[in-house]
Amino acid sequence: MASMASRVPSWVERMLIPTLESKIRTIVAEELAKYGKTVDVRFEAVDARFEGVSAKLEALNSEMDARFDAVDERLDSLEARLDVVKEIAEIKARLNVIEKQRGISE
């Protein structure tokens, strides 16, 4: 092998090496371009999935906000009712005191 290499004329070496190097660079560039396209397609698919998940989370967030608003409204209503119940209890307590003072029994 070594003896064969020494027999290759230098002008052949000067012509072949740049040509081979150019072809190799072209092949590598083409393969990298294919790989880049494949990676781009996969990233686009992942992006689409994330957008879908993001949309679902936004919808869920809106639904939860609506439910929390409804619960807040119910709590406000209950607080108002509790105030009325508290006032009625106070009135009953006062009435019981007045009835005991006047000797009225149930």
Secondary structure by P-SEA (a helix, b strand, c coil): caaaaaaccaaaaaacaaaaaaaaaaaaaaaaaaaaaaaaaaaaaaaaaaaaaaaaaaaaaaaaaaaaaaaaaaaaaaaaaaaaaaaaaaaaaaaaaaaaaacccc
